């Protein structure tokens, strides 16, 4: 299995599009499980750096589920 690098900022763009949209839930399917894992990791790191606590990200194999909770953090 060869892991290809994605262009810098790909997963951040995906996260910001969801976060700034009016959607409450989003499902994103990736071709490979390791891509979904990388996306989840990148998005969680971004959320930690920006102190974003109102989004829940879960992963089931190669599918990411993003959900806004509406509860703002400190």
CHARMM internal coordinates of N, CA and C (Angstrom, degrees):
IC EDIT
DIST 1 N 1 CA 1.4429
DIST 1 CA 1 C 1.5249
ANGL 1 N 1 CA 1 C 108.29
DIST 1 C 2 N 1.3200
ANGL 1 CA 1 C 2 N 116.18
DIHE 1 N 1 CA 1 C 2 N 124.72
DIST 2 N 2 CA 1.4501
ANGL 1 C 2 N 2 CA 122.41
DIHE 1 CA 1 C 2 N 2 CA 178.89
DIST 2 CA 2 C 1.5238
ANGL 2 N 2 CA 2 C 108.36
DIHE 1 C 2 N 2 CA 2 C -105.05
DIST 2 C 3 N 1.3244
ANGL 2 CA 2 C 3 N 115.28
DIHE 2 N 2 CA 2 C 3 N 123.53
DIST 3 N 3 CA 1.4592
ANGL 2 C 3 N 3 CA 119.63
DIHE 2 CA 2 C 3 N 3 CA 178.78
DIST 3 CA 3 C 1.5218
ANGL 3 N 3 CA 3 C 108.74
DIHE 2 C 3 N 3 CA 3 C -93.07
DIST 3 C 4 N 1.3188
ANGL 3 CA 3 C 4 N 115.90
DIHE 3 N 3 CA 3 C 4 N 117.26
DIST 4 N 4 CA 1.4547
ANGL 3 C 4 N 4 CA 120.58
DIHE 3 CA 3 C 4 N 4 CA 178.52
DIST 4 CA 4 C 1.5205
ANGL 4 N 4 CA 4 C 109.78
DIHE 3 C 4 N 4 CA 4 C -91.12
DIST 4 C 5 N 1.3192
ANGL 4 CA 4 C 5 N 116.02
DIHE 4 N 4 CA 4 C 5 N 144.13
DIST 5 N 5 CA 1.4563
ANGL 4 C 5 N 5 CA 120.21
DIHE 4 CA 4 C 5 N 5 CA 177.35
DIST 5 CA 5 C 1.5184
ANGL 5 N 5 CA 5 C 109.79
DIHE 4 C 5 N 5 CA 5 C -80.59
DIST 5 C 6 N 1.3093
ANGL 5 CA 5 C 6 N 115.22
DIHE 5 N 5 CA 5 C 6 N 142.61
DIST 6 N 6 CA 1.4623
ANGL 5 C 6 N 6 CA 120.62
DIHE 5 CA 5 C 6 N 6 CA 175.56
DIST 6 CA 6 C 1.5187
ANGL 6 N 6 CA 6 C 107.87
DIHE 5 C 6 N 6 CA 6 C -95.15
DIST 6 C 7 N 1.3217
ANGL 6 CA 6 C 7 N 118.11
DIHE 6 N 6 CA 6 C 7 N 156.97
DIST 7 N 7 CA 1.4646
ANGL 6 C 7 N 7 CA 120.22
DIHE 6 CA 6 C 7 N 7 CA 177.68
DIST 7 CA 7 C 1.5261
ANGL 7 N 7 CA 7 C 111.24
DIHE 6 C 7 N 7 CA 7 C -59.25
DIST 7 C 8 N 1.3234
ANGL 7 CA 7 C 8 N 115.96
DIHE 7 N 7 CA 7 C 8 N 146.34
DIST 8 N 8 CA 1.4523
ANGL 7 C 8 N 8 CA 122.00
DIHE 7 CA 7 C 8 N 8 CA -178.20
DIST 8 CA 8 C 1.5173
ANGL 8 N 8 CA 8 C 110.19
DIHE 7 C 8 N 8 CA 8 C -59.22
DIST 8 C 9 N 1.3206
ANGL 8 CA 8 C 9 N 116.47
DIHE 8 N 8 CA 8 C 9 N 133.02
DIST 9 N 9 CA 1.4611
ANGL 8 C 9 N 9 CA 121.86
DIHE 8 CA 8 C 9 N 9 CA 176.72
DIST 9 CA 9 C 1.5197
ANGL 9 N 9 CA 9 C 115.33
DIHE 8 C 9 N 9 CA 9 C 88.94
DIST 9 C 10 N 1.3084
ANGL 9 CA 9 C 10 N 118.25
DIHE 9 N 9 CA 9 C 10 N 0.63
DIST 10 N 10 CA 1.4697
ANGL 9 C 10 N 10 CA 121.11
DIHE 9 CA 9 C 10 N 10 CA -177.44
DIST 10 CA 10 C 1.5231
ANGL 10 N 10 CA 10 C 111.99
DIHE 9 C 10 N 10 CA 10 C -60.08
DIST 10 C 11 N 1.3131
ANGL 10 CA 10 C 11 N 117.19
DIHE 10 N 10 CA 10 C 11 N -49.31
DIST 11 N 11 CA 1.4580
ANGL 10 C 11 N 11 CA 120.64
DIHE 10 CA 10 C 11 N 11 CA -177.51
DIST 11 CA 11 C 1.5202
ANGL 11 N 11 CA 11 C 111.14
DIHE 10 C 11 N 11 CA 11 C -74.22
DIST 11 C 12 N 1.3234
ANGL 11 CA 11 C 12 N 117.80
DIHE 11 N 11 CA 11 C 12 N -31.20
DIST 12 N 12 CA 1.4630
ANGL 11 C 12 N 12 CA 121.14
DIHE 11 CA 11 C 12 N 12 CA 176.75
DIST 12 CA 12 C 1.5240
ANGL 12 N 12 CA 12 C 110.12
DIHE 11 C 12 N 12 CA 12 C -65.45
DIST 12 C 13 N 1.3200
ANGL 12 CA 12 C 13 N 117.66
DIHE 12 N 12 CA 12 C 13 N -41.35
DIST 13 N 13 CA 1.4650
ANGL 12 C 13 N 13 CA 120.91
DIHE 12 CA 12 C 13 N 13 CA 177.67
DIST 13 CA 13 C 1.5246
ANGL 13 N 13 CA 13 C 110.50
DIHE 12 C 13 N 13 CA 13 C -61.47
DIST 13 C 14 N 1.3147
ANGL 13 CA 13 C 14 N 115.57
DIHE 13 N 13 CA 13 C 14 N -43.38
DIST 14 N 14 CA 1.4594
ANGL 13 C 14 N 14 CA 120.65
DIHE 13 CA 13 C 14 N 14 CA 178.71
DIST 14 CA 14 C 1.5272
ANGL 14 N 14 CA 14 C 110.40
DIHE 13 C 14 N 14 CA 14 C -59.87
DIST 14 C 15 N 1.3331
ANGL 14 CA 14 C 15 N 116.64
DIHE 14 N 14 CA 14 C 15 N -44.49
DIST 15 N 15 CA 1.4577
ANGL 14 C 15 N 15 CA 120.87
DIHE 14 CA 14 C 15 N 15 CA -179.88
DIST 15 CA 15 C 1.5251
ANGL 15 N 15 CA 15 C 111.37
DIHE 14 C 15 N 15 CA 15 C -64.81
DIST 15 C 16 N 1.3358
ANGL 15 CA 15 C 16 N 117.60
DIHE 15 N 15 CA 15 C 16 N -47.67
DIST 16 N 16 CA 1.4644
ANGL 15 C 16 N 16 CA 120.56
DIHE 15 CA 15 C 16 N 16 CA -177.38
DIST 16 CA 16 C 1.5248
ANGL 16 N 16 CA 16 C 112.13
DIHE 15 C 16 N 16 CA 16 C -65.11
DIST 16 C 17 N 1.3257
ANGL 16 CA 16 C 17 N 118.16
DIHE 16 N 16 CA 16 C 17 N -35.74
DIST 17 N 17 CA 1.4721
ANGL 16 C 17 N 17 CA 120.50
DIHE 16 CA 16 C 17 N 17 CA 175.95
DIST 17 CA 17 C 1.5251
ANGL 17 N 17 CA 17 C 110.62
DIHE 16 C 17 N 17 CA 17 C -60.11
DIST 17 C 18 N 1.3289
ANGL 17 CA 17 C 18 N 115.68
DIHE 17 N 17 CA 17 C 18 N -43.35
DIST 18 N 18 CA 1.4620
ANGL 17 C 18 N 18 CA 119.85
DIHE 17 CA 17 C 18 N 18 CA 178.29
DIST 18 CA 18 C 1.5270
ANGL 18 N 18 CA 18 C 110.52
DIHE 17 C 18 N 18 CA 18 C -67.86
DIST 18 C 19 N 1.3126
ANGL 18 CA 18 C 19 N 118.39
DIHE 18 N 18 CA 18 C 19 N -46.79
DIST 19 N 19 CA 1.4628
ANGL 18 C 19 N 19 CA 122.67
DIHE 18 CA 18 C 19 N 19 CA -173.98
DIST 19 CA 19 C 1.5228
ANGL 19 N 19 CA 19 C 111.73
DIHE 18 C 19 N 19 CA 19 C -63.60
DIST 19 C 20 N 1.3190
ANGL 19 CA 19 C 20 N 117.56
DIHE 19 N 19 CA 19 C 20 N -37.88
DIST 20 N 20 CA 1.4631
ANGL 19 C 20 N 20 CA 121.40
DIHE 19 CA 19 C 20 N 20 CA -178.20
DIST 20 CA 20 C 1.5270
ANGL 20 N 20 CA 20 C 112.97
DIHE 19 C 20 N 20 CA 20 C -85.43
DIST 20 C 21 N 1.3167
ANGL 20 CA 20 C 21 N 116.75
DIHE 20 N 20 CA 20 C 21 N -11.66
DIST 21 N 21 CA 1.4645
ANGL 20 C 21 N 21 CA 119.85
DIHE 20 CA 20 C 21 N 21 CA 179.47
DIST 21 CA 21 C 1.5229
ANGL 21 N 21 CA 21 C 109.85
DIHE 20 C 21 N 21 CA 21 C -79.88
DIST 21 C 22 N 1.2932
ANGL 21 CA 21 C 22 N 116.17
DIHE 21 N 21 CA 21 C 22 N 171.70
DIST 22 N 22 CA 1.4545
ANGL 21 C 22 N 22 CA 121.60
DIHE 21 CA 21 C 22 N 22 CA 178.21
DIST 22 CA 22 C 1.5202
ANGL 22 N 22 CA 22 C 113.17
DIHE 21 C 22 N 22 CA 22 C -86.73
DIST 22 C 23 N 1.3120
ANGL 22 CA 22 C 23 N 116.89
DIHE 22 N 22 CA 22 C 23 N 0.20
DIST 23 N 23 CA 1.4663
ANGL 22 C 23 N 23 CA 120.58
DIHE 22 CA 22 C 23 N 23 CA -177.17
DIST 23 CA 23 C 1.5222
ANGL 23 N 23 CA 23 C 111.17
DIHE 22 C 23 N 23 CA 23 C -71.99
DIST 23 C 24 N 1.3192
ANGL 23 CA 23 C 24 N 116.07
DIHE 23 N 23 CA 23 C 24 N 145.38
DIST 24 N 24 CA 1.4566
ANGL 23 C 24 N 24 CA 121.43
DIHE 23 CA 23 C 24 N 24 CA 176.23
DIST 24 CA 24 C 1.5258
ANGL 24 N 24 CA 24 C 112.02
DIHE 23 C 24 N 24 CA 24 C -94.57
DIST 24 C 25 N 1.3394
ANGL 24 CA 24 C 25 N 116.23
DIHE 24 N 24 CA 24 C 25 N -29.43
DIST 25 N 25 CA 1.4659
ANGL 24 C 25 N 25 CA 120.59
DIHE 24 CA 24 C 25 N 25 CA -178.80
DIST 25 CA 25 C 1.5153
ANGL 25 N 25 CA 25 C 109.88
DIHE 24 C 25 N 25 CA 25 C -136.75
DIST 25 C 26 N 1.3268
ANGL 25 CA 25 C 26 N 115.36
DIHE 25 N 25 CA 25 C 26 N 147.55
DIST 26 N 26 CA 1.4623
ANGL 25 C 26 N 26 CA 120.36
DIHE 25 CA 25 C 26 N 26 CA 176.52
DIST 26 CA 26 C 1.5196
ANGL 26 N 26 CA 26 C 108.52
DIHE 25 C 26 N 26 CA 26 C -147.07
DIST 26 C 27 N 1.3225
ANGL 26 CA 26 C 27 N 114.62
DIHE 26 N 26 CA 26 C 27 N 144.22
DIST 27 N 27 CA 1.4579
ANGL 26 C 27 N 27 CA 122.21
DIHE 26 CA 26 C 27 N 27 CA 178.02
DIST 27 CA 27 C 1.5161
ANGL 27 N 27 CA 27 C 106.76
DIHE 26 C 27 N 27 CA 27 C -120.79
DIST 27 C 28 N 1.3338
ANGL 27 CA 27 C 28 N 117.08
DIHE 27 N 27 CA 27 C 28 N 128.86
DIST 28 N 28 CA 1.4565
ANGL 27 C 28 N 28 CA 121.57
DIHE 27 CA 27 C 28 N 28 CA 179.81
DIST 28 CA 28 C 1.5251
ANGL 28 N 28 CA 28 C 108.34
DIHE 27 C 28 N 28 CA 28 C -128.21
DIST 28 C 29 N 1.3166
ANGL 28 CA 28 C 29 N 115.29
DIHE 28 N 28 CA 28 C 29 N 120.89
DIST 29 N 29 CA 1.4641
ANGL 28 C 29 N 29 CA 120.43
DIHE 28 CA 28 C 29 N 29 CA -179.68
DIST 29 CA 29 C 1.5237
ANGL 29 N 29 CA 29 C 109.81
DIHE 28 C 29 N 29 CA 29 C -102.01
DIST 29 C 30 N 1.3258
ANGL 29 CA 29 C 30 N 116.07
DIHE 29 N 29 CA 29 C 30 N 135.25
DIST 30 N 30 CA 1.4578
ANGL 29 C 30 N 30 CA 122.91
DIHE 29 CA 29 C 30 N 30 CA 179.33
DIST 30 CA 30 C 1.5243
ANGL 30 N 30 CA 30 C 109.59
DIHE 29 C 30 N 30 CA 30 C -111.12
DIST 30 C 31 N 1.3432
ANGL 30 CA 30 C 31 N 117.76
DIHE 30 N 30 CA 30 C 31 N 153.23
DIST 31 N 31 CA 1.4641
ANGL 30 C 31 N 31 CA 119.80
DIHE 30 CA 30 C 31 N 31 CA -178.91
DIST 31 CA 31 C 1.5375
ANGL 31 N 31 CA 31 C 113.49
DIHE 30 C 31 N 31 CA 31 C -65.92
DIST 31 C 32 N 1.3394
ANGL 31 CA 31 C 32 N 116.41
DIHE 31 N 31 CA 31 C 32 N -33.11
DIST 32 N 32 CA 1.4672
ANGL 31 C 32 N 32 CA 120.74
DIHE 31 CA 31 C 32 N 32 CA -177.66
DIST 32 CA 32 C 1.5264
ANGL 32 N 32 CA 32 C 110.48
DIHE 31 C 32 N 32 CA 32 C -125.16
DIST 32 C 33 N 1.3176
ANGL 32 CA 32 C 33 N 116.14
DIHE 32 N 32 CA 32 C 33 N 152.25
DIST 33 N 33 CA 1.4625
ANGL 32 C 33 N 33 CA 121.20
DIHE 32 CA 32 C 33 N 33 CA -179.50
DIST 33 CA 33 C 1.5231
ANGL 33 N 33 CA 33 C 111.85
DIHE 32 C 33 N 33 CA 33 C -66.02
DIST 33 C 34 N 1.3340
ANGL 33 CA 33 C 34 N 117.69
DIHE 33 N 33 CA 33 C 34 N -36.28
DIST 34 N 34 CA 1.4679
ANGL 33 C 34 N 34 CA 119.95
DIHE 33 CA 33 C 34 N 34 CA -178.69
DIST 34 CA 34 C 1.5281
ANGL 34 N 34 CA 34 C 111.62
DIHE 33 C 34 N 34 CA 34 C -68.65
DIST 34 C 35 N 1.3220
ANGL 34 CA 34 C 35 N 117.70
DIHE 34 N 34 CA 34 C 35 N -26.98
DIST 35 N 35 CA 1.4726
ANGL 34 C 35 N 35 CA 120.37
DIHE 34 CA 34 C 35 N 35 CA 176.02
DIST 35 CA 35 C 1.5271
ANGL 35 N 35 CA 35 C 110.32
DIHE 34 C 35 N 35 CA 35 C -69.70
DIST 35 C 36 N 1.3202
ANGL 35 CA 35 C 36 N 117.04
DIHE 35 N 35 CA 35 C 36 N -40.94
DIST 36 N 36 CA 1.4613
ANGL 35 C 36 N 36 CA 120.95
DIHE 35 CA 35 C 36 N 36 CA 177.78
DIST 36 CA 36 C 1.5233
ANGL 36 N 36 CA 36 C 109.89
DIHE 35 C 36 N 36 CA 36 C -64.40
DIST 36 C 37 N 1.3174
ANGL 36 CA 36 C 37 N 117.12
DIHE 36 N 36 CA 36 C 37 N -40.10
DIST 37 N 37 CA 1.4580
ANGL 36 C 37 N 37 CA 121.93
DIHE 36 CA 36 C 37 N 37 CA 178.47
DIST 37 CA 37 C 1.5280
ANGL 37 N 37 CA 37 C 110.10
DIHE 36 C 37 N 37 CA 37 C -63.70
DIST 37 C 38 N 1.3227
ANGL 37 CA 37 C 38 N 117.23
DIHE 37 N 37 CA 37 C 38 N -43.63
DIST 38 N 38 CA 1.4721
ANGL 37 C 38 N 38 CA 121.52
DIHE 37 CA 37 C 38 N 38 CA 178.84
DIST 38 CA 38 C 1.5225
ANGL 38 N 38 CA 38 C 111.06
DIHE 37 C 38 N 38 CA 38 C -64.54
DIST 38 C 39 N 1.3227
ANGL 38 CA 38 C 39 N 117.08
DIHE 38 N 38 CA 38 C 39 N -40.96
DIST 39 N 39 CA 1.4556
ANGL 38 C 39 N 39 CA 121.34
DIHE 38 CA 38 C 39 N 39 CA 178.96
DIST 39 CA 39 C 1.5256
ANGL 39 N 39 CA 39 C 110.83
DIHE 38 C 39 N 39 CA 39 C -64.11
DIST 39 C 40 N 1.3126
ANGL 39 CA 39 C 40 N 116.58
DIHE 39 N 39 CA 39 C 40 N -44.35
DIST 40 N 40 CA 1.4597
ANGL 39 C 40 N 40 CA 120.86
DIHE 39 CA 39 C 40 N 40 CA 179.55
DIST 40 CA 40 C 1.5257
ANGL 40 N 40 CA 40 C 110.00
DIHE 39 C 40 N 40 CA 40 C -61.59
DIST 40 C 41 N 1.2993
ANGL 40 CA 40 C 41 N 116.84
DIHE 40 N 40 CA 40 C 41 N -45.47
DIST 41 N 41 CA 1.4606
ANGL 40 C 41 N 41 CA 122.01
DIHE 40 CA 40 C 41 N 41 CA -179.57
DIST 41 CA 41 C 1.5302
ANGL 41 N 41 CA 41 C 110.80
DIHE 40 C 41 N 41 CA 41 C -61.42
DIST 41 C 42 N 1.3271
ANGL 41 CA 41 C 42 N 116.63
DIHE 41 N 41 CA 41 C 42 N -45.59
DIST 42 N 42 CA 1.4636
ANGL 41 C 42 N 42 CA 121.12
DIHE 41 CA 41 C 42 N 42 CA -179.93
DIST 42 CA 42 C 1.5265
ANGL 42 N 42 CA 42 C 111.36
DIHE 41 C 42 N 42 CA 42 C -63.65
DIST 42 C 43 N 1.3291
ANGL 42 CA 42 C 43 N 116.88
DIHE 42 N 42 CA 42 C 43 N -42.75
DIST 43 N 43 CA 1.4609
ANGL 42 C 43 N 43 CA 120.48
DIHE 42 CA 42 C 43 N 43 CA -179.19
DIST 43 CA 43 C 1.5259
ANGL 43 N 43 CA 43 C 111.31
DIHE 42 C 43 N 43 CA 43 C -67.60
DIST 43 C 44 N 1.3211
ANGL 43 CA 43 C 44 N 117.50
DIHE 43 N 43 CA 43 C 44 N -39.70
DIST 44 N 44 CA 1.4653
ANGL 43 C 44 N 44 CA 120.21
DIHE 43 CA 43 C 44 N 44 CA 178.15
DIST 44 CA 44 C 1.5260
ANGL 44 N 44 CA 44 C 111.14
DIHE 43 C 44 N 44 CA 44 C -66.08
DIST 44 C 45 N 1.3271
ANGL 44 CA 44 C 45 N 117.44
DIHE 44 N 44 CA 44 C 45 N -37.40
DIST 45 N 45 CA 1.4624
ANGL 44 C 45 N 45 CA 120.66
DIHE 44 CA 44 C 45 N 45 CA 176.17
DIST 45 CA 45 C 1.5264
ANGL 45 N 45 CA 45 C 110.38
DIHE 44 C 45 N 45 CA 45 C -63.97
DIST 45 C 46 N 1.3176
ANGL 45 CA 45 C 46 N 116.98
DIHE 45 N 45 CA 45 C 46 N -42.89
DIST 46 N 46 CA 1.4607
ANGL 45 C 46 N 46 CA 122.01
DIHE 45 CA 45 C 46 N 46 CA 178.39
DIST 46 CA 46 C 1.5307
ANGL 46 N 46 CA 46 C 110.50
DIHE 45 C 46 N 46 CA 46 C -61.98
DIST 46 C 47 N 1.3106
ANGL 46 CA 46 C 47 N 116.82
DIHE 46 N 46 CA 46 C 47 N -45.50
DIST 47 N 47 CA 1.4575
ANGL 46 C 47 N 47 CA 120.92
DIHE 46 CA 46 C 47 N 47 CA 179.30
DIST 47 CA 47 C 1.5229
ANGL 47 N 47 CA 47 C 111.15
DIHE 46 C 47 N 47 CA 47 C -61.44
DIST 47 C 48 N 1.3146
ANGL 47 CA 47 C 48 N 117.05
DIHE 47 N 47 CA 47 C 48 N -38.45
DIST 48 N 48 CA 1.4558
ANGL 47 C 48 N 48 CA 121.29
DIHE 47 CA 47 C 48 N 48 CA 178.69
DIST 48 CA 48 C 1.5280
ANGL 48 N 48 CA 48 C 111.48
DIHE 47 C 48 N 48 CA 48 C -66.21
DIST 48 C 49 N 1.3273
ANGL 48 CA 48 C 49 N 116.63
DIHE 48 N 48 CA 48 C 49 N -44.55
DIST 49 N 49 CA 1.4736
ANGL 48 C 49 N 49 CA 120.69
DIHE 48 CA 48 C 49 N 49 CA -179.72
DIST 49 CA 49 C 1.5178
ANGL 49 N 49 CA 49 C 112.34
DIHE 48 C 49 N 49 CA 49 C -65.54
DIST 49 C 50 N 1.3378
ANGL 49 CA 49 C 50 N 117.61
DIHE 49 N 49 CA 49 C 50 N -36.24
DIST 50 N 50 CA 1.4696
ANGL 49 C 50 N 50 CA 122.70
DIHE 49 CA 49 C 50 N 50 CA -176.03
DIST 50 CA 50 C 1.5320
ANGL 50 N 50 CA 50 C 112.79
DIHE 49 C 50 N 50 CA 50 C -95.48
DIST 50 C 51 N 1.3352
ANGL 50 CA 50 C 51 N 117.87
DIHE 50 N 50 CA 50 C 51 N 2.88
DIST 51 N 51 CA 1.4670
ANGL 50 C 51 N 51 CA 123.51
DIHE 50 CA 50 C 51 N 51 CA 179.83
DIST 51 CA 51 C 1.5332
ANGL 51 N 51 CA 51 C 111.81
DIHE 50 C 51 N 51 CA 51 C 55.55
DIST 51 C 52 N 1.3154
ANGL 51 CA 51 C 52 N 115.15
DIHE 51 N 51 CA 51 C 52 N 49.97
DIST 52 N 52 CA 1.4640
ANGL 51 C 52 N 52 CA 121.61
DIHE 51 CA 51 C 52 N 52 CA 177.76
DIST 52 CA 52 C 1.5255
ANGL 52 N 52 CA 52 C 107.23
DIHE 51 C 52 N 52 CA 52 C -100.87
DIST 52 C 53 N 1.3334
ANGL 52 CA 52 C 53 N 115.35
DIHE 52 N 52 CA 52 C 53 N 114.44
DIST 53 N 53 CA 1.4602
ANGL 52 C 53 N 53 CA 120.14
DIHE 52 CA 52 C 53 N 53 CA -175.15
DIST 53 CA 53 C 1.5232
ANGL 53 N 53 CA 53 C 113.47
DIHE 52 C 53 N 53 CA 53 C -116.02
DIST 53 C 54 N 1.3226
ANGL 53 CA 53 C 54 N 117.51
DIHE 53 N 53 CA 53 C 54 N 3.98
DIST 54 N 54 CA 1.4645
ANGL 53 C 54 N 54 CA 119.29
DIHE 53 CA 53 C 54 N 54 CA -175.68
DIST 54 CA 54 C 1.5227
ANGL 54 N 54 CA 54 C 113.14
DIHE 53 C 54 N 54 CA 54 C -103.17
DIST 54 C 55 N 1.3258
ANGL 54 CA 54 C 55 N 117.76
DIHE 54 N 54 CA 54 C 55 N 19.34
DIST 55 N 55 CA 1.4670
ANGL 54 C 55 N 55 CA 122.05
DIHE 54 CA 54 C 55 N 55 CA 177.54
DIST 55 CA 55 C 1.5266
ANGL 55 N 55 CA 55 C 108.51
DIHE 54 C 55 N 55 CA 55 C -126.54
DIST 55 C 56 N 1.3095
ANGL 55 CA 55 C 56 N 115.50
DIHE 55 N 55 CA 55 C 56 N 134.97
DIST 56 N 56 CA 1.4701
ANGL 55 C 56 N 56 CA 121.53
DIHE 55 CA 55 C 56 N 56 CA 174.99
DIST 56 CA 56 C 1.5199
ANGL 56 N 56 CA 56 C 107.63
DIHE 55 C 56 N 56 CA 56 C -111.37
DIST 56 C 57 N 1.3338
ANGL 56 CA 56 C 57 N 116.13
DIHE 56 N 56 CA 56 C 57 N 129.40
DIST 57 N 57 CA 1.4620
ANGL 56 C 57 N 57 CA 121.17
DIHE 56 CA 56 C 57 N 57 CA 178.42
DIST 57 CA 57 C 1.5213
ANGL 57 N 57 CA 57 C 107.76
DIHE 56 C 57 N 57 CA 57 C -117.62
DIST 57 C 58 N 1.3160
ANGL 57 CA 57 C 58 N 115.99
DIHE 57 N 57 CA 57 C 58 N 124.14
DIST 58 N 58 CA 1.4607
ANGL 57 C 58 N 58 CA 121.14
DIHE 57 CA 57 C 58 N 58 CA 175.31
DIST 58 CA 58 C 1.5241
ANGL 58 N 58 CA 58 C 108.28
DIHE 57 C 58 N 58 CA 58 C -125.93
DIST 58 C 59 N 1.3290
ANGL 58 CA 58 C 59 N 114.34
DIHE 58 N 58 CA 58 C 59 N 154.81
DIST 59 N 59 CA 1.4654
ANGL 58 C 59 N 59 CA 119.43
DIHE 58 CA 58 C 59 N 59 CA -178.76
DIST 59 CA 59 C 1.5144
ANGL 59 N 59 CA 59 C 108.65
DIHE 58 C 59 N 59 CA 59 C -131.12
DIST 59 C 60 N 1.2966
ANGL 59 CA 59 C 60 N 114.65
DIHE 59 N 59 CA 59 C 60 N 136.48
DIST 60 N 60 CA 1.4678
ANGL 59 C 60 N 60 CA 121.96
DIHE 59 CA 59 C 60 N 60 CA 174.70
DIST 60 CA 60 C 1.5192
ANGL 60 N 60 CA 60 C 106.06
DIHE 59 C 60 N 60 CA 60 C -128.01
DIST 60 C 61 N 1.3175
ANGL 60 CA 60 C 61 N 116.21
DIHE 60 N 60 CA 60 C 61 N 102.41
DIST 61 N 61 CA 1.4595
ANGL 60 C 61 N 61 CA 123.50
DIHE 60 CA 60 C 61 N 61 CA -175.27
DIST 61 CA 61 C 1.5153
ANGL 61 N 61 CA 61 C 111.11
DIHE 60 C 61 N 61 CA 61 C 55.76
DIST 61 C 62 N 1.3262
ANGL 61 CA 61 C 62 N 119.31
DIHE 61 N 61 CA 61 C 62 N -109.36
DIST 62 N 62 CA 1.4618
ANGL 61 C 62 N 62 CA 120.71
DIHE 61 CA 61 C 62 N 62 CA -176.65
DIST 62 CA 62 C 1.5331
ANGL 62 N 62 CA 62 C 112.76
DIHE 61 C 62 N 62 CA 62 C -105.04
DIST 62 C 63 N 1.3282
ANGL 62 CA 62 C 63 N 117.09
DIHE 62 N 62 CA 62 C 63 N 20.75
DIST 63 N 63 CA 1.4649
ANGL 62 C 63 N 63 CA 121.28
DIHE 62 CA 62 C 63 N 63 CA -178.78
DIST 63 CA 63 C 1.5323
ANGL 63 N 63 CA 63 C 108.99
DIHE 62 C 63 N 63 CA 63 C -121.72
DIST 63 C 64 N 1.3371
ANGL 63 CA 63 C 64 N 115.93
DIHE 63 N 63 CA 63 C 64 N 130.81
DIST 64 N 64 CA 1.4619
ANGL 63 C 64 N 64 CA 122.00
DIHE 63 CA 63 C 64 N 64 CA 175.37
DIST 64 CA 64 C 1.5219
ANGL 64 N 64 CA 64 C 108.89
DIHE 63 C 64 N 64 CA 64 C -103.84
DIST 64 C 65 N 1.3170
ANGL 64 CA 64 C 65 N 116.07
DIHE 64 N 64 CA 64 C 65 N 138.50
DIST 65 N 65 CA 1.4495
ANGL 64 C 65 N 65 CA 122.65
DIHE 64 CA 64 C 65 N 65 CA 175.56
DIST 65 CA 65 C 1.5237
ANGL 65 N 65 CA 65 C 107.91
DIHE 64 C 65 N 65 CA 65 C -118.33
DIST 65 C 66 N 1.3213
ANGL 65 CA 65 C 66 N 116.76
DIHE 65 N 65 CA 65 C 66 N 122.51
DIST 66 N 66 CA 1.4551
ANGL 65 C 66 N 66 CA 122.42
DIHE 65 CA 65 C 66 N 66 CA 177.43
DIST 66 CA 66 C 1.5217
ANGL 66 N 66 CA 66 C 108.21
DIHE 65 C 66 N 66 CA 66 C -111.32
DIST 66 C 67 N 1.3322
ANGL 66 CA 66 C 67 N 116.53
DIHE 66 N 66 CA 66 C 67 N 135.48
DIST 67 N 67 CA 1.4654
ANGL 66 C 67 N 67 CA 120.73
DIHE 66 CA 66 C 67 N 67 CA -177.97
DIST 67 CA 67 C 1.5287
ANGL 67 N 67 CA 67 C 109.24
DIHE 66 C 67 N 67 CA 67 C -142.24
DIST 67 C 68 N 1.3335
ANGL 67 CA 67 C 68 N 115.89
DIHE 67 N 67 CA 67 C 68 N 129.96
DIST 68 N 68 CA 1.4617
ANGL 67 C 68 N 68 CA 121.79
DIHE 67 CA 67 C 68 N 68 CA 174.56
DIST 68 CA 68 C 1.5233
ANGL 68 N 68 CA 68 C 107.95
DIHE 67 C 68 N 68 CA 68 C -86.31
DIST 68 C 69 N 1.3232
ANGL 68 CA 68 C 69 N 115.93
DIHE 68 N 68 CA 68 C 69 N 130.95
DIST 69 N 69 CA 1.4589
ANGL 68 C 69 N 69 CA 120.01
DIHE 68 CA 68 C 69 N 69 CA -178.93
DIST 69 CA 69 C 1.5129
ANGL 69 N 69 CA 69 C 111.80
DIHE 68 C 69 N 69 CA 69 C -93.18
DIST 69 C 70 N 1.3122
ANGL 69 CA 69 C 70 N 118.13
DIHE 69 N 69 CA 69 C 70 N -22.00
DIST 70 N 70 CA 1.4548
ANGL 69 C 70 N 70 CA 121.26
DIHE 69 CA 69 C 70 N 70 CA -178.97
DIST 70 CA 70 C 1.5170
ANGL 70 N 70 CA 70 C 113.73
DIHE 69 C 70 N 70 CA 70 C 84.84
DIST 70 C 71 N 1.3460
ANGL 70 CA 70 C 71 N 116.82
DIHE 70 N 70 CA 70 C 71 N -2.87
DIST 71 N 71 CA 1.4559
ANGL 70 C 71 N 71 CA 121.52
DIHE 70 CA 70 C 71 N 71 CA 179.40
DIST 71 CA 71 C 1.5226
ANGL 71 N 71 CA 71 C 108.50
DIHE 70 C 71 N 71 CA 71 C -99.35
DIST 71 C 72 N 1.3166
ANGL 71 CA 71 C 72 N 116.74
DIHE 71 N 71 CA 71 C 72 N 113.03
DIST 72 N 72 CA 1.4675
ANGL 71 C 72 N 72 CA 121.41
DIHE 71 CA 71 C 72 N 72 CA -179.23
DIST 72 CA 72 C 1.5216
ANGL 72 N 72 CA 72 C 109.22
DIHE 71 C 72 N 72 CA 72 C -78.63
DIST 72 C 73 N 1.3375
ANGL 72 CA 72 C 73 N 115.10
DIHE 72 N 72 CA 72 C 73 N 145.14
DIST 73 N 73 CA 1.4667
ANGL 72 C 73 N 73 CA 120.70
DIHE 72 CA 72 C 73 N 73 CA 178.54
DIST 73 CA 73 C 1.5177
ANGL 73 N 73 CA 73 C 111.44
DIHE 72 C 73 N 73 CA 73 C -84.75
DIST 73 C 74 N 1.3394
ANGL 73 CA 73 C 74 N 115.20
DIHE 73 N 73 CA 73 C 74 N -174.08
DIST 74 N 74 CA 1.4690
ANGL 73 C 74 N 74 CA 118.61
DIHE 73 CA 73 C 74 N 74 CA -178.39
DIST 74 CA 74 C 1.5086
ANGL 74 N 74 CA 74 C 113.24
DIHE 73 C 74 N 74 CA 74 C -83.19
END
COOR INIT
IC SEED 1 N 1 CA 1 C
IC BUILD
